[in-house]
Amino acid sequence: MGGASARLAGTYDARGEATVVNIKVAGGRMSAPELEAFLPALGIHLPQGAHLAAGTIEANLNVTGAIGRLVAAGHVGLSKARLTGFDLGSKMREISAFTGLHTGSDLNIDDLTTNMRVAADGLRFDHFNADVASLGHITGAGTIDARNNLHFGMVATVANPALNPLGTVGGAAGTAIGTVGRAIGGLFGTLTGGRSPKGHAPAATSQGNTQRIPFLVEGTTSNPQIIPDLSGVALHMLQGQLGGLALPR
């Protein structure tokens, strides 16, 4: 597709009622803007008004099953990407810990990797990791169902302003994150004797010179909604991806 090319190798069997395939797909440094029109065929829809203006995609997928009921699973990466027309900061306004965060109308993604499974019932993403300019590192997992509904648990790891005033979020945004994050954590500690309601982790945790802030992504792919995860579901779900973060039981 344009300058984006991938290599396909495998087998097909047309002896039954439906043709069955077992194919490996490998593509490296494929142009993200040139692949944008193909993404909806995989069930991936960008937010309304957003476009991939730069970046490259790498994919290593196994495509198996009968034609019409294919399942694709494997590893996908996105590098040096720019998503225009999507203001992440405005989507996070409901999260008090991100008050003051301004990412602008373009979202710059330095690096993104995930394990992905695509099937008729939707998409599943595991070990989702992204480095986002002006925000920090995001870890997560979740699904996009066949109706394009989002269900993701995410954790943003940002610089702890109290220990690193010049961290990745910087300035007023960093101060807001640190102040509100500590306030939320302290509030849960006071109310529950160091434990969050129902045994969940606090809404914000501090690890060394970083601050971890959990949130949920709901809504649809065309209009994602980012909401605070006060129950700590995301932290528990992603504990293995957060470097052995110790959480209360």
N, C-alpha and C positions, 0 to 999 in steps of 0.2 A: 504494500500500500504506500504509494509514493516512494520515499526513501527508506521506509521501514520494512525490513525483511526478516523472516523467521525460517528455520529449518524444520521440516517434518519428516519423521521416519517411523515406520511401523507396519502393521498388517491390517487387512480387512478380510472378513469372511461373509460371502454373500449366499451361502448355501441354505440358510434358514429362511424363515418368514421375513426377517429384517436383517439388513446388513449390520454386522458387528465389527467395530474397529478397536484397535489398540495402538495408539499413536503417541509418540513423544514430540512435543513442540518446544523448540529452543530458539529464543530470540535475544540478541544482545545489543544494547545501545540503540534501540528502535526509537524513532522520533515520536515523542508523546503527542505533539500537536497533530501529526499525520494519522495517529491511531485513534484520536478522540472520536471520530465518527463511527469507529468499530466498537467502542466500549459498550454502547447499549445492547449490542448483540450478546454480550457476556452478562447482561443484567446490571451493568455499572452505569449509572446516570449521574452526571455532575449536577451540583446545585444550580437552581434556576439563574440564568444570567452569567454563569461562570464558564470560563474556557481555559484550556491548557495552552499557554503561550510559549512555553519553553520546557525543556527537560527530555530525558530519555527513559525508556522502559526496558527492563530485562525480565524475561519470563522463562521458566522451565516447568512445563506442565505435562502431565500424562492425561490423555483423552481416551476414555474407554466407554464401552457399552454400545447399545443399538442406536442406529441413526434415529434421531428424534427423542432419545432418552439418554443423551450423552452426559457423562460426568467428567469434568476437568478438575484436576487437583495438582497443586505443586507450589512453587515459590515464585513470587513476583517482587520486583524492585522498581523504584522510581527515584531518579537522581536529578539534582539541580533543576527542579521544576518550578514553574511559576503559574499559579492559578489566578487568573484575572477575574475581577468582578465578584470576589468572595471576601468579605470582611469578617475574619474569624473573631476579632475583638467584639464586633457588634452582636454576634451570635452568643457571646459568653457574658453578656451584660447581666443576665439573671443570676450569675454566680457571683456572690458578694466578694469572694476571694479574688476575683479578677477585675474588680472595679478599677478603672483607670487604664486598663490594657487597651492599647491602640495598635492594631496590626496593619491598618490601611486597607485600601480596596483590593490589593493584591496579596495573595498568600504565597510566600516563598518557602519551598520545601527543599532543604538541603539533601536529605536522604530519607527514603521510606522503604521498608521491607515488610513482607507479610507472607504467611502461608495461606493459600486461598483454595476454596473448593467451590466449584460452580456446578449446579444441578438444576433440574426443573423446578424444585421447590425454593430456590434462592441461592444466596451466596453465604459462605462462612469464612471468617477471617480469624486466624489464630496467630499469636506471636507478632502482633502488629506493632512496629516500632518506627517512629518518625522523629527526625530532628527538624524543627520548624523555626525559622528565623524570627526573632523578636519574642519568642515564647519559651522554647526549650525543648526537652525531650518528651515525647508522648508514647506511652505504652498502652496497648489495649487488645480487645478481642470482641467479636460480636457477629451479628448476622444482618443480612438484607433479605427480606422474604420476597416471595414472588410478586407481591404488590408494592415493592420498593419501600417497605417500612423498615426503619433502622432500629436496631437494638444492640447498643454497644456500651461496654464498660471501659472507661479510659482513666488513666492517671497521668497528669502532667508533672514532670519533675523540673522545677525552676530553681534559679539561684535563691538562696535564703538571704534576703536583704540585711538581716541582722548581723550576718557573718561575712557577707560579700556584697557591699553596696553597689559594686559595679558589675553585678551578675548579668546573665543573658537578658533578663526582662528590663533591668535598668530603671533608674529614675523613679517617678511617681508610681508607675505600675508595680515595680518591685516592692516599694514601701507598702502599697496597698495589699499586695498578696501576702507579705510577711505579717503585717499587722492583723489582718482579718483572719488569716490562717491560724495564727497563735490564739486569737480570741476564740475561734470556734473550738479548737482543740482544748483550750482551757475550760470552756463552758461545759463540754462533755465530761471532762475530768472532774469538775466540781459536782456536776449533777449525778454522776454515776460512780464516784469513788475511783476514778482512773479507768473505768470501762465505759464503752459506749452502749446505748440502748440495744437490748437483745444480743449483747455480746459482740456487736460489730465494731469495726475500727473507727476512730474519730474521723471527722471530715477532713482534717489536714494533719499530716505527720511531718516531723522534721528529722532529717538524717544528715548529720554533719553540716556541710555548707549548702545543702539543698532543701527545698520544700516540696513535698509531694501532695498534690491536690487532686482528689478523685472527682470525676464527673461522668454523667451519662449522656449519650447521644441518642435521641429519639426522633420522632417525626418521620419524614420521608427524605429520599435522596434529593429531591428538588427543593425541599425546605427543611433542612435539618434543624433540630432543636437541641440545644445544649443546656443541661440542667444540673444543679449541684447534686452530688451523691452523699447526702447526709447520713445514710445508713451504712456506708463503707462497703457496699457490695462489690464495687470495682476493685478495692484494695484486696479483699479476700479472693476474688476471682483471679486476680493477676499476681498473687503473692509469689508464685514461682518465677514470674517474669521480672520481678522487682528486686532480684538479687538476694533472696532469702530474707525479705523484710519481716521482722518479728511482729506479729499481730496478736492481740488478746483473743482468747477463746470465749 
